[in-house]
Amino acid sequence: MSAAGLPAHVGIIMDGNGRWAGERGLPRNAGHEAGERALFDTVEGALELGLGYLTVYAFSTENWRRPPGEVRFLMNFNRDLLLRRADDLDERRVRVRFIGRRGRPVPRRLVRMMESTERRTAHHRRLTLQVAFNYGGRSELVDAARKVAQDVAEGRLRPERVTEASLRSRLYEPDAPDVDLLVRTSGERRLSNFLLWEAAYAELVFADVRWPDFDRTHLLAAVQEYRRRSRRFGTV
């Protein structure tokens, strides 16, 4: 596919792991395990297409309210996933970033592994994979607003000088382009607090497939749908 008309940034809400498992009589955690294959096939598809940025919703600030056993599994699973896949991402020249809050209750050992993967892949530019972990769109805006307030209080920024650019520059990864295409799997049709600022003008595609069954062909179909859309950004 030609690079012309490709979205600069694709966001994916990876939804449906638990239902995928339930439909097969399996425990919910089996759905999370199956989702790993979907994620890395999607990353391969993004590389084939020549996408610049891919952001996936791995664990939200609201997910802490899930059963404790599932939360513990997800913490350990994401730790082990980094151990298993860091080499693969590095070899493919993928820059990995984690967006979200890194303080408690995220295990410190997991944070250290996230930071290590970021340092290891920081020089790559073939694809930037952003993993939204302990992430919430409202939390990101709150954190950015706090930085603005602190800069105003300390005299580095005048209140009348606060603009959209002031807030944007204080997001978790301000150099990332806005999301052009946002995909949600499993047939649900809501944003669920994902990239609220960055996806303000995103084209939305809702895929009627559980996340573990999603692959590069579904990503291609979403990109093709995006290319058929007419984007006007509020103009006629």
N, C-alpha and C positions, 0 to 999 in steps of 0.2 A: 504493500500500500504506500502511495506517495505520502510524504510528510505534510503536504499542503492540506490544510483544513483539519489537522489532528488537534485534539485538545492538548493544551500545554500541561494540564494537571487533571488527573482523574482521581476522584475519591470513591471509595467503596465501603458501604456498610455491610459487613459480612454477617448476614442474618440467617438463622434457620438451623444451626448445628443441633440444638436440642430436639427440635421437631424431626429432623432427619433421623436422629437416633431412635426417637420414640416410634416412628413409623416402621422401624425395623426390629422393634422389641429390644433395643440396646439401651444401656445407661447413657445419660446425657453426655458424660465425658467422652464416650466413643464418638460422638458427633464433633467434639472439639478436635480430637485426634485426626478424624477424617478431613477436617477443615485445613490441616497443614498441607495436604496434597493440593487442595484447591488454591491455596495461597501461592504456592511456588509454581504451579502451572500458570497462574495468572501473571506472576512476575515474569515468567518466560514469555508469555504473550505480550506483555508491555515492552519487553526488550525487542521482540520481533517487530512490533509496530513502530518502535522508535519514540515511545513516550518519554517525556522528560521527568515528570513527577507522578508518583502513585502514592496515595495516602489511604491506609486501611484502618478501619475502626476495630481494634483488638480487644480493648477493655475500657469501659466507660466509668466515669465517677459514680454512676448509679449501680454498676454491677457489683459493688461491695455488698449490696443488699441481697444477693443471691445466697443460697444455702452455704454455710461455712465450708462444707466438704468440697463443693464445686469451686469456691473461691481458692481454696488451697490447691486444688488440682490445677487451676488456671495459672497460679503463680509458679508452680513447679513446672508446668508444661511450657510456659513461655521461657523459663530459665533453660530448660533442656532443649527447646527449639533453637535458642541462640547457640548452644553448644553444637548442635547438629548442623546448623545451616550457615553459620558465620563464614565458613570456608567457601561454601557454594556462592554466597553473595559477593564475597571478596573476589573470587575467581571471575565472576561475571561483571566486575567493575561497577557494582551497585553501591551507591552511597546510602547508608542506613542512618536514619534519624528517628528519635523517639520524641513525640510531642505529648505533653501532659505534665501533671504534677508528679514530682519524684520523691516527695517527703513521705512520712508515714501516712498510711499503713503499708506502702509498697516495701517489700523486704529489701534491706540494704544490699544484700548479696546480688539481687536481681538488678538493682540500680547500677552497681559496679560493672556487671556484665553488659548492660545497655551502653554505658559510657565507654567501655572497652571496644565494643563493636563500632560505635560511632567514631572513635579515634582511628581504628584500624581501616575504616572505609572512607574516611573524610576526604581523601584526595580523588575519589572516583567521581565521574560525571556522566557516565553512560545512562544511568537512571538513578533518580533519588527516590528511595522507598522510605516513606514516613509512616511509622507505626504509632497510631494514636493509642496510648496506654495510660490508664488512669486519667483519661481525657474527658473533658466536657466543654462544649462550645461556650456555655455561659461562664464556666470557670476560667476559660482562657480570656474572656472579655473582662471579667473581674480582675484577674491578675494584671492585664494590660492597664486597666483603669487605676489600679493601685500604683503602678509605676508612674503614670501621668500625675497622679495626686502627689506622690513623693517628690517628683521633679518640680512641681509647682510650689510645694511647701518649702523646698530647699532653694528656690530662686532660680532654678535652671530653665524654667519654662513659665511664661506668663499666661494666665488663664485665658486671655483673649486670643492667644496664639494657638490654643488647642484646636486641632483640626482632625479630620478623618486620618490624615497621614500620621498625626501624632499617635493615635491609637494603633494604627496598623504597624508602625515601626516597633511597637512594644508587644506584638503577638509572639507566640513561641518560636516561629520560624518566619520572620518578616520578609526574607528574601524569596520565599516560595511564591510562585504566581497564584492568582486566584484560581479556584476550582472551575474548570469549564464544564466538566461532566461528572455528575454524581450518580452512582449506581447503587441500588439497594436490592439485595436478593430476597428470596422467600416470599415475594408477592406483597410484602408490607409497603405502605405508602406514607411514610413519615420520615422526618429528618433525625429524630431521636438525639437532638443536642449535638450534632456532628458538624463541625466546621461552619458555624453559623455566620461568621464574618466572611470567611473565604469563599463560601458557596452562595453568596447573595444573588449572583446572576448565573448560577450553574444551570445547565440543562439536566433534567432529572430523568433517569431511566430506571424502571422497576422491573426486575427480572423475576419471572415466576418459577424460580428454581431455588432449592435449598442451597446454602453456601457450599456444603461438601460436594455437590454435583456441579458447581460452577467451574469453568475452565477457560482457557484462552479463546475458545470459539465463542463463548458468551461475551467475553470482553470485546472481541472483534465486532460482534453483532451490536453491542452498545455503542461502540465508536462509529460504526456505520450509521446507526440511528442518529447520533449526534451530528454527523456530517450532513444529514438530510434536513436538519433544523435550520430555521432562519433566526439568527440572534440579533435583537434590536436594542437591548440595553435601555429600554424606556423610550426609544425614539419610535417614529411611525414606521 
